[in-house]
Amino acid sequence: MAQHSRRSSQVEKDLYRRHADFCKVLSHPTRLQIIDILHDREMAVTDLAMQIPVAVGNLSQHLSLMK
């Protein structure tokens, strides 16, 4: 029974880590703006860059983190 409890504890820790990582991705205002713009449709990075005041390279980095 103790081994099962340790396994459950590890699963919970992994879940908490994944949740924390996901929250980190959403913790940047630019990424929230990207989500808001893209929630209805797909868009090319260059088109998205016209709507968000950041360089295309910077925008690509944000999108990469959001994969």
C-alpha positions as CSV (number, residue, x, y, z in Angstrom):
1,M,0.0,0.0,0.0
2,A,2.9,2.4,0.8
3,Q,4.3,1.9,-2.7
4,H,1.0,2.8,-4.3
5,S,0.9,5.9,-2.1
6,R,4.4,7.0,-3.3
7,R,3.4,6.4,-6.9
8,S,0.2,8.5,-6.4
9,S,2.3,11.2,-4.7
10,Q,4.8,11.2,-7.7
11,V,1.9,11.4,-10.2
12,E,0.5,14.4,-8.2
13,K,3.9,16.1,-8.2
14,D,4.2,15.6,-12.0
15,L,0.7,17.0,-12.4
16,Y,1.5,20.0,-10.3
17,R,4.7,20.6,-12.2
18,R,2.9,20.5,-15.6
19,H,0.2,22.8,-14.2
20,A,2.9,25.3,-13.0
21,D,4.7,25.1,-16.4
22,F,1.4,25.8,-18.2
23,C,0.7,28.8,-15.9
24,K,4.2,30.1,-16.7
25,V,3.4,30.1,-20.4
26,L,0.2,32.1,-19.8
27,S,1.8,34.5,-17.4
28,H,3.0,36.9,-20.0
29,P,0.7,39.7,-21.3
30,T,1.9,39.2,-25.0
31,R,1.0,35.5,-24.9
32,L,-2.4,36.3,-23.5
33,Q,-2.9,38.8,-26.3
34,I,-1.8,36.2,-28.8
35,I,-4.4,33.8,-27.4
36,D,-7.1,36.4,-27.6
37,I,-6.3,37.2,-31.2
38,L,-6.0,33.6,-32.3
39,H,-9.0,32.2,-30.5
40,D,-11.2,32.5,-33.5
41,R,-8.9,31.8,-36.4
42,E,-5.4,30.8,-37.5
43,M,-3.1,33.6,-38.7
44,A,0.4,33.8,-40.2
45,V,3.1,35.1,-37.9
46,T,3.6,38.2,-40.0
47,D,-0.1,39.0,-39.9
48,L,-0.1,38.5,-36.2
49,A,2.9,40.8,-35.8
50,M,1.0,43.6,-37.4
51,Q,-1.6,43.4,-34.6
52,I,0.9,43.0,-31.7
53,P,3.6,45.6,-31.3
54,V,6.6,43.1,-31.1
55,A,9.2,42.1,-33.6
56,V,8.4,38.9,-35.7
57,G,11.4,37.1,-34.1
58,N,10.1,37.9,-30.6
59,L,6.6,36.8,-31.5
60,S,8.0,33.6,-32.9
61,Q,9.7,32.9,-29.6
62,H,6.5,33.5,-27.7
63,L,4.6,31.1,-30.1
64,S,7.4,28.5,-29.7
65,L,6.9,28.6,-25.9
66,M,3.2,28.1,-26.3
67,K,3.4,24.9,-28.4
